[in-house]
Amino acid sequence: MSARPSAHRLRSGTASRGPSRASVARRKSLRRRRAAIVLVALAAAAIGAIALAPRLHHAAQEISLPLRHEDIIRQQAADKGVPADLIAAVIYAESRFRDQTSPAGAKGLMQITPETAKFIAQKSGGTAFELQDLGTPQINIAYGSWYLRYLLDRYGDNEFLALAAYNGGEGNVDRWLGEHGAAGTALTADTIPFPETRHYVQKVEEMRREYQRTYAQELGL
């Protein structure tokens, strides 16, 4: 029968040792390196976010309030005597700066119908004009700006009447003015009979303020 080791022998045996000083130092060094790597990564992420922020802001702005062809808009504003922010707001309301054709046949950035385009070409001396030219931003904005100037002149620089005619037609605006005149009342933006035209005028005026606030430098305001 083998004898059990005595308590004295257990106590006097070799005791387990803790980590050595070198091991502790290595662990501390490893922790410091890991912490440094995390700090560097966080700093890099912060710098990247700061650098990316303007581009993200610009991308979001392009979606919510786009502006393109500002050089053409400025040039046509000066040439036609129409505020650049008004031209930009009309383009936004008509097409959101996309070249497109409506179901009614209105074309381009400022959504000009073939009939209106022919009228503008005749009045402005565009003898070489062809309908496909309305897909060109320079011509489309030039024609749309000319028509805005024409309507402003026709209605005594009354902007809401000019915008109502741009959307609803001169004949309708003339009829509304006649009806209100006969009734002794004033036609205002809020009393335009056509809901679409009423909303259009209000939208353009709202967006004009937004373009004034956001793109004053780009539009030369």
C-alpha positions in Angstrom: 0.0 0.0 0.0 1.6 3.2 -1.1 1.8 6.0 1.5 0.1 9.2 0.8 2.3 12.3 0.6 2.4 14.0 3.9 1.2 17.6 4.4 4.8 18.6 5.1 5.9 17.2 1.8 3.0 19.1 -0.1 3.9 22.3 1.6 7.6 22.0 1.0 7.1 21.1 -2.7 7.9 23.5 -5.5 5.4 26.4 -5.5 3.9 27.8 -8.8 5.4 31.1 -9.8 3.5 34.2 -11.2 4.4 35.8 -14.5 7.9 37.1 -14.8 8.6 40.8 -15.1 9.6 40.4 -18.7 6.2 38.7 -19.5 4.3 41.5 -17.7 6.3 44.1 -19.6 5.5 42.4 -22.9 1.8 42.4 -22.2 1.8 46.0 -21.3 3.7 46.9 -24.4 1.2 44.9 -26.5 -1.7 46.6 -24.9 -0.1 50.0 -25.6 0.4 49.1 -29.2 -3.2 47.9 -29.6 -4.4 51.1 -28.0 -2.2 53.2 -30.3 -3.6 51.3 -33.4 -7.2 52.0 -32.3 -6.4 55.7 -31.8 -4.8 55.9 -35.2 -7.8 54.1 -36.8 -10.2 56.5 -35.0 -8.3 59.5 -36.1 -8.1 58.3 -39.7 -11.9 57.7 -39.6 -12.5 61.2 -38.2 -10.3 62.8 -40.9 -12.0 60.8 -43.6 -15.4 61.8 -42.4 -14.4 65.5 -42.3 -13.0 65.2 -45.8 -16.1 63.4 -47.1 -18.6 65.7 -45.4 -18.6 68.4 -48.1 -19.0 65.8 -50.9 -21.9 64.2 -49.1 -23.5 67.6 -48.5 -23.1 68.5 -52.2 -24.6 65.1 -53.2 -27.6 65.6 -51.0 -28.0 69.2 -52.2 -27.9 68.0 -55.8 -30.8 65.7 -55.0 -32.9 68.2 -53.0 -32.0 71.5 -54.8 -30.1 70.8 -58.1 -28.4 73.5 -60.1 -26.8 72.9 -63.5 -25.9 75.2 -66.5 -25.5 78.1 -64.1 -23.3 79.8 -66.6 -26.1 79.8 -69.2 -28.6 80.9 -66.6 -26.4 83.9 -65.7 -25.8 84.8 -69.3 -29.5 84.6 -70.2 -30.5 86.5 -67.1 -28.3 89.4 -68.1 -29.3 89.2 -71.7 -33.1 89.0 -71.1 -33.4 91.1 -67.9 -34.9 88.2 -66.0 -33.6 87.4 -62.5 -31.3 84.4 -62.5 -32.9 82.9 -59.4 -36.3 83.1 -61.1 -35.0 81.2 -64.2 -33.5 78.5 -61.9 -36.7 78.2 -59.9 -38.8 77.8 -63.1 -36.4 75.1 -64.4 -36.7 73.3 -61.0 -40.5 73.5 -61.1 -40.7 72.4 -64.8 -38.1 69.6 -64.9 -35.8 69.6 -61.8 -33.0 70.3 -64.3 -33.6 67.1 -66.3 -33.9 67.1 -70.1 -37.3 65.5 -70.7 -40.4 65.6 -72.7 -43.8 65.8 -71.1 -46.9 63.8 -72.2 -48.2 67.1 -73.7 -45.1 67.4 -75.8 -43.3 70.1 -73.8 -39.6 69.7 -74.1 -36.3 70.3 -72.3 -35.3 72.0 -69.1 -37.9 74.7 -69.2 -40.6 72.5 -70.7 -41.5 74.5 -73.8 -44.2 73.2 -76.1 -43.6 73.1 -79.9 -46.3 75.8 -80.4 -44.7 78.1 -77.9 -41.3 77.5 -79.3 -42.4 78.4 -82.8 -43.9 81.6 -81.4 -40.7 82.5 -79.6 -38.6 81.7 -82.7 -40.8 83.9 -84.8 -40.8 86.8 -82.4 -37.1 86.6 -81.4 -35.7 86.1 -85.0 -34.8 82.4 -84.6 -35.2 81.7 -88.3 -33.0 78.5 -88.2 -34.8 77.0 -85.2 -35.8 73.4 -85.3 -37.8 71.6 -82.6 -35.0 69.2 -81.7 -33.0 72.2 -80.7 -35.1 72.4 -77.5 -33.0 69.5 -76.2 -30.0 71.8 -76.1 -29.7 73.6 -72.7 -28.4 76.8 -74.3 -31.4 77.1 -76.6 -34.0 75.8 -74.2 -32.9 78.2 -71.4 -32.6 81.1 -74.0 -36.2 80.5 -75.2 -37.6 79.9 -71.8 -36.0 83.2 -70.5 -37.2 85.1 -73.5 -40.7 83.9 -72.9 -40.5 84.8 -69.2 -39.4 88.3 -70.2 -42.3 88.5 -72.7 -44.8 87.5 -70.1 -43.4 89.9 -67.5 -43.7 92.7 -70.0 -47.2 91.7 -71.0 -48.4 91.7 -67.4 -46.6 94.9 -66.2 -43.8 93.0 -64.4 -46.4 91.2 -62.3 -44.4 88.1 -61.5 -47.2 85.8 -60.3 -49.3 86.6 -63.4 -46.4 85.9 -65.7 -45.8 82.6 -63.9 -49.5 81.7 -64.1 -49.4 82.4 -67.8 -46.2 80.3 -68.2 -48.0 77.3 -66.7 -51.7 77.9 -67.5 -51.6 79.9 -70.7 -52.1 83.6 -71.5 -55.7 83.0 -72.6 -56.7 81.7 -69.1 -54.9 84.4 -67.2 -56.6 87.1 -69.4 -60.0 85.4 -68.7 -59.4 85.3 -65.0 -58.4 88.9 -64.9 -61.5 89.8 -66.9 -63.8 87.9 -64.5 -62.2 89.4 -61.4 -62.3 92.9 -62.9 -66.0 92.5 -63.7 -66.6 91.4 -60.1 -64.5 94.2 -58.7 -62.0 91.8 -57.1 -58.3 91.2 -57.5 -56.8 88.1 -59.0 -54.0 86.9 -56.6 -51.8 83.9 -56.4 -54.1 82.3 -53.9 -57.3 82.9 -56.0 -56.0 81.3 -59.3 -58.9 79.0 -60.3 -56.7 76.1 -61.6 -55.2 74.2 -58.6 -52.2 73.0 -60.7 -51.4 76.6 -61.8 -51.9 77.9 -58.3 -49.6 75.3 -56.9 -47.1 76.0 -59.7 -46.9 79.7 -58.9 -46.5 79.1 -55.2 -43.8 76.4 -55.9 -41.8 78.7 -58.1 -41.9 81.5 -55.6 -40.8 79.2 -52.8 -38.0 77.7 -54.9 -36.8 81.1 -55.9 -36.2 82.0 -52.3 -34.3 78.7 -51.9 -32.0 79.4 -54.9 -31.4 83.0 -53.6 -30.4 81.5 -50.2 -28.3 78.6 -51.4 -26.8 79.6 -54.8 -26.4 83.4 -54.6 -22.7 83.2 -55.7 -23.3 80.6 -58.5 -26.1 82.7 -59.9 -24.4 86.0 -59.6 -27.0 87.5 -57.2 
